[in-house]
């Protein structure tokens, strides 16, 4: 299957978003809005001062009488020709026509004069009620990822809780007898790089990584791990090819899974797969398995090709257009397959990094993105699609 086709199959497989839940703002970060975020109040909810200075009524000079600070809930009306000292964010007194900035005012304690570079105009340095939004107005569409700014906006317009999609629960099974989880590699043994690498990447895609588990090269152990998993998405590393201990295809067949993708024309990572699992006792319908190759960069290629589109769709995230950039230099391609190449941004565009073999992570660790290089490569100056790294 071609790389674009595989990505589309993965996206369509996830087009059954998980149910909405209401969460306090402090717990909603990284989730997806399940519905448009509507304002519960005008914002600002009252006329406020945009500057420290004086709220004034009518033309000057003005008689200064009193002070209004942020947090004052009862503010006396301001008569024509009067002024009150006011703080940024404080409620504007009824009758006030403008705010004179502190640096533009001169007062002897009772009389205030305007010494600004230009005459004061009505409404100057005032944030009128509803300037940003009106009560009931839709501020953000459903499908947006809840980031820090979304949390701040939700709080500002009155929300204590918001409706978001439940995160897809992911279980990561790291397969292989040769993997160490600590210490130095030795003869025949290597450190597991994917156990530390993949969970943050999956969380950035909206997943809740419930468990990371090592599974030895044993068919029965793998079969039982798949049989007893209740995760929405199972991600495995290794075992996707046809080697003597590559048991994943057989285990999926015994589990009654249906293969949706079995090999992708992409380098690195072509022996990746996507399968639909029986519903079983999972937290929701539509369970899937993403099988990643065991080599680290190949596994990353499988993640961005199959796992991320699936998780974005299951999270209810809105589709976004591709990120593109010019190639600062020629980007080498594979003769027949798409190539995912670690690149770094430069002043003239993106440039490939060394150490881009299937088992290497040195290039990816320095990369800003993975460039999607079509068969044959990309010439300098041509536009290339980028897959951003978390």
N, C-alpha and C positions, 0 to 999 in steps of 0.2 A: 504494500500500500504506500502511496506517496505521502510525504510529510504533511502537506496541507490537508489531504484527505483524512489522515490519522487524527490530526488536531480537531477536525470537524466532527469526526465520529465520537471522539472523547467529549466534546462539548455537548453534542446532542444526547449522549448517554446520560448526562447529568441534568437534563432539562426537566427535572421534577424537584424544584427547590424544597428544601426542608421546611417544616412548619415554623410559623412565627412564634416568638416568645417575647414577653415584656421584661426588660431588664433595667435595673437602676443604672444611671449613667456611668457609675464607677466600674460596672461590669460589662459594658457594651463595646469597649474598644476592640477593634478588629472584626467585629461582626458586620453584617450587611443590613441596611435599612430594609425592613419588610414592607414598608409603605412610605409615601411621601411624608417628610417632616413638616408639620404645619405649625405656625406660630400660635401660641396660646394667649398672646397679648400683643398690643402694639409695641414696636421697638424703635426708639425708646418709648417707654410707657407714659412719659410726660415730657414737656419741653425742658431741656437741660442746657446748662452752660457748657460750651466746648472749651472754655479757657478759664484760668484764674483771672480775676479782675473785678469788675463791677457790673451788675445788672442795672440798666438805666431805662428810664421811661421818658420818651420825647427828646427834644433837643437839649443840649447842655448850655451852660454849666448846670450841675445837678447837686442837690443837697444830699449828703451821705447820711443814711439813717439805718444802721444795723448791719447784720451779716447773715448770710445763708450758707450753710455747709452741706456737703454731701451727707445724705441720711436724714436730713430734716424732712419730716412728713407734713408739717403744717407751715405754710409760708403765707405771710400777710400780703395783700395786694400792694402794688407800687403805684403811688400817685404820680401824675405828670410832673416832670422836673425833679424827681427824686431818684436816688440810687442806693443800692445795697452792695456791700462787698460780697462776692460770691466765689465759690470754689468750683473747679472742674467737676462736672457730673452732678452738681447740685440742681435741685428743682428750680426752674425759673419762676419768679413771682408773677402772679397775674398782673397784667398791665405793663410788664417790661417789654421793651421794643428791640433791645440789642444788648450785647455784652461788650464792654470796653476792656480790652486787655490791660493787665496790670502794667506792662511796660509802656503803654500808650497813655496812661492816666497820670494826673498830677493833682494832689489834694493837700489842703492845709489842715485836714482833719474834719472839716465840715462841708467844704465846697470842693467839687470834683470838676476838673477841666480835661478836655480831650487834647492831647499833645501828639497824636498819632500822625503818620505821614499822609494819610488821606482821611477825608471826613467820614465819620461813623455812619453806616447805612442800616436801615431797618433789617432785622434778622441776622445781623453780623455776629458770628461766633455763637450762634444758637443752634442746637440740634433739636429740630421740632419733633413733636410726638409723631410716631409712625414714619420717620424718615427712612428707616431701613426696611420695615415691613409693617403690615397691618394684621390684626388678629384674624386667624383663619387662613391666612395666605400660605400656600405651599412654598417652602423655602428650598427644599432639596428633594430630588426624586427618589423613589424606592430603587434599591439596587446599588446605592452608593455604599462604599466601605466607610465604616465609622472610624474616623481618625480623630486626633486631638481637636482640630478645628470644628469638626461636627459636634463633638461633645460640648465645646464651648458655646456654639450657637444654640444647641438644644437647651442648655442651661439658661442662656440669656433670654430666650423667648418663653421660659416658664416650665420646661419639662423636668420632672424628677426621674421618669422612666421613659424608655422609647421601645417601639416594636422593632425587633430585629429577627433575622433568620437564625435558627439554631445552627451551630457550627457542625459540619460533617465530622464525625468521629473517625479517626484514622488509626489503624494499628500497623506498625512497621515491623516486618519480619526480616531480619538480616540473616541470610542463609550462608552456610559454609563452615567446614571443619578447620579451615586455615586461618580463621580470624581471631585476633587478640583484641581484648577491650582495654588493655593497659600494657605498659612496659615496651621494651624494644622488640622489633621484629627479629625473628631468627630463621634458621634454615627451614624452608617450607612453610613458614608462618608470616602473616602480614597483619598490620594494624587495621582494624575496622575504621575506615574514614567516613562511611556513610551513616553510621549510627549518630555521630555528632553533626554531620553536615545536613542531612535531610529534614529532621524535625523542624528547625527554624524556617526552612524554606516552605515546608508544608503549612506551618502556622501563618506565615506571611500570605499564603494563598487562601486563608480563612478557615483552616482545619483546626480541630482539637486533636492533638496527638495523644491518644490515651495510653499507648504502650509501645516501647521499643524492645523487641525480644529477639535474642539470638536463637536460631534453629540449626541444628547440625544437619549434615548431608545424609538424611535418613528419610526414606519415602513415608514411613508410617508417622514419623514426627510431623512432617510437613502436612500430610493428609489430615491429621488430627488438629493441627493448628488452624487449618482452613475450616474444618468442620465445626469447631467450637467458637470461632470468632463471631462476635456480634457487631463489629465495627461497620460503619457505612461504607468505608473504603479500606481494603487491605492493600498495603504496598509491600512488595517483596523485592529483595535485591539478590541477584544471582539466580541461577537455575533456569534461565529462559531459553538457553540454546539446546543443543542435542548431545551434550557430553555424558560421560558415564554416570554422573551423579546429578544430572539436571532433571529433577523429578517434577517440575512445576506443571508441565503439560499433563502428565499422567494424573497428578493430584487434582487438577481442575476437572479432568474428565470424570474421575470418580466422585467428585463433589457435585456433578450435574451442572457445571458452569457452561456458559455459552461464550465462545471466543468472538469478540468484536473486532479486535486488531491482533494479528499474529505476524509481527515483523513489519518494519517500516523502512523505507528507502531513505535513510538518514545516516550520516556518519559524524561522530561516533554514535553507537547505541542501537544499531538496526535490529538486534534480536530482542525487542521489547514487545510487550503484549498488554491487551486490555480485555478483561472478561467480565461478564455479568454473572453474579453469584445468585444462588437461590436465596429468597428473602429470609428464610429461617426465622430466628428469634431476634433479628436485628432491631435497632431502635426505630427504623423506618424502612419502607420499601425502597427498591432500586439499589441494591448493594453491588459493589464492583471490586475487582482486584486489578491493580496495576502492577505488572511484572517488569522490573527494571533490570538491566544487565548488572553484573557484579563489578565491572571496572568503574571507578569513581566518576570520571567525566562522561562516560557512556550512560551511567545512571542519572546524572544531571540532565543529559539530553532527553532521556526517557521521562524525567520529571516534567520538563517544560513542554514536552510534546503531548503527553497523555494525562499525567496527574493534575497539572495546573488547570487546563481547560475543564476537566471533569469537576474539580473542586470549586472552581469559580462558578460553574453552572449550578452545582448543588447548593452553594451558598446563596444563590440568587443574585450574584453580582452582575451588574449591567455590562454588556459588551462594550469594549472601547476600541477605537481605531488603532492600527499598528503604529508603533514608534519607528521612525526612519531617520537615517542620517547618511550623508555622503561618505564614501570610502576615501580616506586620505591617500591610501596606496591600494594597489591591486590586492584583492582578497582571494586566495587560492580556493578552488572548489574541487569537488569530486567529479569524475567524468560523468556519472549517471545519477548520483544521489544528492539530495540536499546535504549541506554541511553546516553544522553549528559550531561556530568558531569564537573563542574568547577574544574580545576586542577591548580596546581602551580609547576613550575620546581624546582627540588632539585638536589643535587649532584648525586643521584642515578637514576634520571629520574623524572617522574611526580607523584604527590600525590594528592588525592582528598581533597577538602576543605569542611568544614561543611557548613550548611545553604544552602542546595542545593534543597530545596522544590520549587514547581512550582511558588509560590507567593513571593519567597525570592530573594534578590539581593546581600545580604551581601557576600556570597561566590563568586559570579561573580565579584564583585568590587575588590576582591583580586586576581582574577585568571589571569593567563597568557594565558590560552586557555580553550576550551571545549574539553574534551576527548570523542571520539566516542567509547563508550563501547558496544560491541556486546551483544546479549542475553546471559545471564549466567555469564557475568563479564570477567575480565582479571586478570590473575595471576601475581604476582610480577615477574618482569623480562621479561614479554611478551611485544611485541611492540603494541602500540596503536596509532591510527590516531588522530591528533590534529587539531582543528579549531581555528586559532589564533584570539584573540580579537583585536579590533582596538587600 
